[in-house]
Amino acid sequence: MDIKTNYLDLADGNRMPQEGFGLYKVDGQETMNASIKSAYDAGYRLFDTAQLYGNEQEVGTAFKELEIPRDQIFVTTKVAENNQGYDQAIASVKESLKKLQMDHVDLLLVHWPIERAFFETWRAFEDMKKAGLTHSIGVSNYQMIHLQYLATKAREMPVVDQIELHPLLTQKPLLKFNQDQQIVTQAWSPLGRGAVLGEEVLKRIADVHHKSPAQVILRWHLQNGVSFIPKSVHAARIQQNAAIYDFTLTDDEMAQIDALNKYQRTGREPELTYEYDKQY
């Protein structure tokens, strides 16, 4: 198994690479082209962007200029809070597809739960899937209560829940809930934006396996059955993040990493975003 062949089965019958490439804060066409080329050459096939990132046009142009075949990549984008609501969501996704220069994405996510348009947005997602604008639909930053609430009216449930997840925020109850509901959990900020890399226990484990602390964390995600989307604009680090398939963490090492949990977020609190209808 390696990054190119490692896929997860989704509840709707589609498949998704377990490890992907995050495009948050990757800006400028030259940087985008270089980053995507490095990632594709290293074996990444999942590429994750969002309306909020403001770089969908650059992402689409990079795929075209690099002549990367559409059927060789799995592309995710997300609908921003301002574009939520039935009509707004559909119009915004059509605009995203124009920027991406594609007729569909592989996975479409609601970026954050907001009270103002909670059910209307999801109904739009269900209809966009039927119309072929996306192959799969999911959510991002939904906690257990948001998913339970969604289930009261949804015709079909999300197949992916992309959440902040790293050793300082392990979210074990949500992981179990998603697993029980056949929802794949996907980690954004899988390395905690660097906040966790200095932990001594990670350095010790890394030394044992002759790997970096970042590689140990990504292997922890891999063995937890979680999808994850590390980002970097440095070719060496992009390759390093993909080189995690030649070692295995022991049960004791996995438990040591789990024990680092401090309920510490680097991003927003989803429930407050839900209440304020924006990222406050």
C-alpha positions in Angstrom: 0.0 0.0 0.0 1.1 3.5 -0.8 -0.4 7.0 -1.1 -1.6 6.3 -4.7 -3.3 3.0 -4.0 -4.7 3.7 -0.5 -8.5 4.4 -0.8 -11.4 4.5 1.6 -14.9 3.3 0.7 -17.6 5.9 1.1 -21.2 5.0 2.1 -22.6 6.1 -1.3 -20.5 3.6 -3.2 -17.7 6.0 -4.2 -14.1 5.8 -3.1 -11.8 8.5 -1.8 -8.0 8.6 -1.3 -7.2 8.4 2.4 -4.4 10.9 2.2 -4.9 14.1 0.3 -3.3 17.5 -0.4 -4.7 20.6 1.3 -4.7 23.9 -0.6 -5.5 26.3 2.2 -3.4 29.5 1.8 -1.7 28.2 -1.3 -1.8 31.4 -3.4 -0.4 32.7 -6.7 -0.4 30.7 -9.9 3.3 29.9 -9.9 3.2 28.6 -6.3 0.0 26.7 -7.0 1.4 25.0 -10.1 4.7 24.0 -8.3 2.8 22.7 -5.2 0.3 20.7 -7.2 3.0 19.3 -9.5 5.1 18.2 -6.4 2.1 16.6 -4.8 0.9 14.8 -7.9 4.5 13.5 -8.6 4.6 12.3 -5.0 1.4 10.3 -5.5 -1.3 12.6 -4.1 -4.6 12.2 -5.9 -7.0 14.1 -3.6 -6.8 17.9 -3.8 -8.9 19.9 -1.3 -9.9 23.6 -1.9 -12.8 25.8 -0.9 -14.7 28.9 -2.0 -13.3 30.6 1.2 -9.7 30.0 0.1 -10.1 32.3 -2.9 -7.9 30.0 -5.1 -10.3 27.8 -7.1 -9.4 29.5 -10.3 -5.7 28.9 -9.7 -6.3 25.3 -8.8 -8.3 24.7 -12.0 -5.6 26.5 -14.1 -2.9 24.4 -12.5 -4.5 21.2 -13.5 -4.9 22.4 -17.0 -1.4 23.8 -17.4 0.1 20.7 -15.9 -2.0 18.5 -18.1 -3.2 16.4 -15.2 -6.0 14.1 -16.5 -9.3 14.8 -14.7 -10.0 11.1 -14.1 -6.8 10.8 -12.2 -7.7 13.2 -9.4 -10.3 13.5 -6.7 -11.3 17.2 -6.2 -13.0 18.6 -3.1 -14.5 22.1 -2.7 -16.6 23.7 0.0 -19.5 26.2 0.1 -18.8 29.2 2.2 -21.2 30.6 4.9 -22.2 33.6 2.7 -23.2 31.3 -0.1 -25.4 29.0 2.0 -29.1 28.7 1.3 -30.8 26.7 -1.5 -30.5 29.0 -4.5 -27.3 30.6 -3.3 -25.5 27.3 -2.8 -26.4 26.0 -6.2 -25.3 29.3 -7.9 -22.1 29.4 -6.0 -21.1 25.8 -6.9 -21.8 26.5 -10.6 -19.4 29.4 -10.2 -16.8 27.2 -8.5 -17.0 24.7 -11.3 -16.4 27.5 -13.8 -13.3 28.6 -11.8 -12.1 25.0 -11.5 -12.8 24.4 -15.2 -14.6 21.2 -14.4 -18.2 19.9 -14.9 -18.2 18.3 -11.5 -16.3 17.9 -8.2 -15.8 14.5 -6.6 -16.8 15.8 -3.1 -18.8 18.9 -2.1 -18.8 20.0 1.5 -20.8 22.5 3.6 -17.8 24.4 5.0 -19.3 25.3 8.4 -22.7 24.6 10.0 -24.8 27.8 10.3 -28.3 28.1 11.7 -29.6 30.5 9.1 -29.7 28.1 6.2 -29.0 24.7 7.8 -31.5 22.5 6.1 -32.0 24.5 2.9 -28.2 24.2 2.1 -28.3 20.5 2.6 -31.3 20.1 0.3 -29.4 22.0 -2.3 -26.5 19.6 -1.9 -28.8 16.5 -2.3 -30.2 18.1 -5.5 -26.7 19.0 -6.8 -25.6 15.4 -6.4 -28.7 14.2 -8.3 -27.9 16.8 -11.1 -24.3 15.5 -11.4 -22.5 18.6 -10.1 -20.8 16.4 -7.5 -20.3 12.7 -7.0 -20.5 12.8 -3.2 -21.7 15.2 -0.6 -20.5 15.8 2.9 -19.9 18.4 5.6 -17.1 20.2 7.4 -16.8 21.2 11.0 -20.1 19.4 12.0 -20.1 18.2 15.5 -22.3 15.3 16.7 -25.3 17.5 17.5 -25.2 19.0 14.0 -25.2 15.6 12.4 -28.0 14.4 14.6 -30.1 17.5 13.8 -29.4 17.1 10.1 -30.6 13.5 10.2 -34.1 14.7 11.2 -34.7 16.0 7.7 -32.0 14.7 5.4 -32.9 12.4 2.5 -29.3 11.1 2.6 -26.6 11.7 5.1 -23.1 13.1 4.5 -20.5 10.5 3.6 -17.6 12.7 4.9 -17.2 15.0 7.9 -14.1 17.1 7.7 -13.1 18.4 11.1 -10.1 19.8 12.9 -8.3 16.8 14.2 -4.7 16.3 15.5 -3.1 14.9 18.7 -4.0 18.0 20.7 -7.7 17.6 19.6 -8.4 13.9 19.2 -12.2 14.2 19.1 -12.7 10.5 20.0 -16.4 10.6 20.7 -17.1 12.2 17.3 -14.8 9.7 15.5 -16.8 6.9 17.0 -20.1 8.5 16.2 -19.1 9.0 12.5 -17.8 5.5 12.3 -21.1 4.1 13.6 -23.0 6.2 11.1 -20.7 5.2 8.2 -19.4 8.7 7.8 -15.7 9.0 7.0 -13.9 11.5 9.2 -11.4 13.7 7.4 -8.8 15.7 9.4 -8.0 19.3 8.4 -5.0 20.7 10.2 -3.8 17.2 10.8 -0.5 18.5 12.2 -2.2 21.1 14.4 -0.6 23.9 12.4 2.7 22.8 13.8 1.6 23.3 17.4 2.1 19.6 18.3 5.4 18.9 16.5 7.5 19.8 19.5 6.0 17.3 21.8 8.7 15.1 23.3 6.7 11.9 23.0 6.4 12.4 19.3 10.2 13.0 19.0 10.9 9.8 20.9 8.5 7.8 18.7 10.0 9.4 15.6 13.5 8.5 16.6 12.5 4.8 17.0 11.1 4.7 13.5 13.7 7.0 11.9 10.9 9.3 10.8 9.9 12.9 11.6 7.3 13.9 14.2 5.1 15.0 11.3 5.3 11.6 9.7 4.5 9.9 13.0 1.3 12.1 13.4 0.2 11.3 9.8 0.8 7.6 10.4 -1.4 7.9 13.6 -4.2 9.3 11.4 -3.7 6.6 8.9 -4.0 3.8 11.5 -7.0 5.5 13.0 -8.8 5.0 9.7 -9.1 8.8 9.3 -8.7 10.6 6.0 -6.2 13.6 6.2 -5.1 16.5 4.1 -1.7 17.9 5.1 -0.6 21.0 3.2 2.8 22.4 2.3 4.3 24.5 -0.5 7.8 22.9 0.0 8.5 20.0 -2.3 10.7 18.1 0.3 8.0 18.3 2.9 5.2 17.3 0.4 7.2 14.2 -0.4 8.0 13.5 3.3 4.3 13.7 4.2 3.6 11.0 1.6 6.3 8.7 2.9 4.4 7.1 5.8 3.6 3.7 4.4 6.8 1.8 5.3 6.4 1.7 9.1 3.7 0.9 11.7 3.1 2.4 15.1 2.5 0.0 17.9 -0.7 0.0 20.0 1.3 1.5 22.9 2.7 4.3 20.6 -0.8 5.0 19.3 -2.1 5.3 22.9 0.8 7.6 23.8 -0.2 9.9 21.0 -3.9 9.7 22.0 -2.9 10.9 25.5 -1.6 14.2 24.1 -5.2 15.4 23.8 -5.8 18.8 25.4 -9.1 19.7 23.6 -7.0 22.5 22.0 -8.3 24.1 18.8 -6.3 26.1 16.3 -9.5 27.1 14.4 -13.0 28.2 15.3 -15.5 26.6 17.6 -18.2 25.1 15.3 -21.1 25.7 17.7 -20.3 29.4 17.8 -20.0 29.6 14.1 -23.4 27.9 13.9 -25.0 30.4 16.3 -23.4 33.5 14.7 -24.0 32.3 11.1 -20.3 33.2 10.4 -16.9 32.6 11.8 -17.6 35.3 14.4 
